[in-house]
């Protein structure tokens, strides 16, 4: 006969077992191994079937080598450079969420009726003009698309726009990166085709985007911004905005506050916990990010311009076979993430408790 | 009366301006996709032209994709792997979450904290040694090698635990009085009540693995085992000039996602907002 806590422990562990066993094998053991590896000279070029140098404990050598190696700092710099897009992306998400949280039906049946009527009228006038004036097929398709979105948006409200904004983020992955690689193509892509008249007028050379050292990072940042505006952050802001108490807004309105004053003094402080959460998650993601798009679009180039820390780990660990060194970079990355997380613990509770 | 008309008038104008702004923003989101679909219908000679429209839509591009690469195979591989990972994740996470949220056992909260703290580790930390483990187990270039390391996550357990904590404990107590076993309580009461959380986790895990790139990239060696992202990358690297065919392949891999999102967005939006609730 077992004691009660003993039986409870067995039961608790039994439910835990399927998950925790897999977790031990594929997470805990590798973490321990990786930590040990970071202090050894394991290198597939030294330890293979043709050559067998003894595996040695080399202490902090990898860390010393990395921090004195210019490539490490350059790739860390690339990572941080790409992360400069984060504030823009967050501001974009916030603006999108604010626009979406407005009353898109005008708050009144009469106004809504006028909106529907106005949209139908505008759409028909635009289409008739474009078709009647013999616009090109492309112009007709574009204006048709715009008018279609307008009609759907007026009738369907927030849901329609929210869906359209969220699709780039939801589908983001290798397929979208390859799509953007083609969009950026200097000679056959539509981006340079659209910019050509403007650049010609200014007498400038068209950028070669992904293949030009100074344009590659901005190109990746523009694409990331496109995918990040309608992301989860926008949804979090939408939820946050719906929690801002309307009484506060009304009080501010009675005091004669302008729209900007209302935002800055009422809405923004109330969104502080959401913003804090979003910043922390984005910074952690940014430190670890960049591999997928660089691998699919630039292969880390040109001349290493888009090689981030995660890409560096990939080349060291999986292409060169320097496992010890790659593990050391991974742990340096962990250190940076850990510092951000510590900051989150220290300052995050301040916002949440408010 | 005049005042009311003028506020209505003002409201009409400001809401119209808002709609025009939203349409402009929507267009920037949609135009890349429009170009993608239109280019996928062009013959190769028209790809670089300024006119986005094909002179005559060439639907055969889509069939051509299946002729030049084993695209159906990539599709199937992706679905197969993502479905298995999702099943493993949701099933094992819900059991573990039940243990952490609804059972009492000595040391439970300490174990949970330790377990949760591992989510701070970058995935890259585990991938290097995991690859060596896969070599030892002989699982490189197999589906099992893709599925197993992805199927046991702490994050899924965390999400479901947060959800299960919101279910009133009087339900389990009543069931226990009636002599129900813990398994029955899990299967018949807690799991059905956690449905929104389970659905959200299912969708996220599935989508995440449909997009999964790093691990399949290093694990897969034979073309017939490629998943969609790896297959697309392979297609772009080996036949980069066939922009029209690549866009057809991209369209086919993106389109199911868009349909899925439109159908499931109710659950998704809730799930994302739920995931952000901190515990």
Interface residues (C-beta under 8 A of the other chain):
Chain A: X5 X8 X9 X11 X12 X13 X15 X16 X18 X19 X20 X21 X22 X23 X25 X26 X27 X28 X29 X30 X31 X33 X34 X37 X96 X99 X100 X102 X103 X104 X105 X106 X107 X108 X110 X111 X114 X115 X118 X119 X136 X137 X138 X141 X145 X146 X149 X150 X153 X154 X159 X161 X162 X163 X164 X165 X166 X167 X168 X170 X171 X172 X173 X174 X175 X176 X178 X179 X180 X181 X182 X183 X185 X187 X188 X190 X193 X226 X229 X230 X232 X235 X236 X239 X274 X277 X287 X288 X291 X292 X295 X296 X310 X313 X314 X317 X318 X323 X326 X327 X330 X331 X333 X334 X337 X338 X341 X352
Chain B: X8 X11 X12 X15 X16 X18 X19 X20 X21 X22 X23 X25 X26 X27 X28 X29 X30 X32 X33 X34 X35 X36 X39 X47 X48 X50 X51 X52 X53 X88 X91 X92 X93 X95 X96 X98 X99 X100 X103 X104 X105 X106 X107 X108 X111 X115 X118 X120 X121 X122 X123 X124 X125 X126 X127 X128 X129 X130 X131 X132 X133 X148 X149 X151 X152 X153 X154 X157 X182 X186 X207 X210 X211 X213 X214 X217 X218 X228 X229 X230 X232 X233 X236 X243 X246 X247 X250 X253 X254 X257 X258 X261 X262 X265 X269 X272 X273 X276 X278
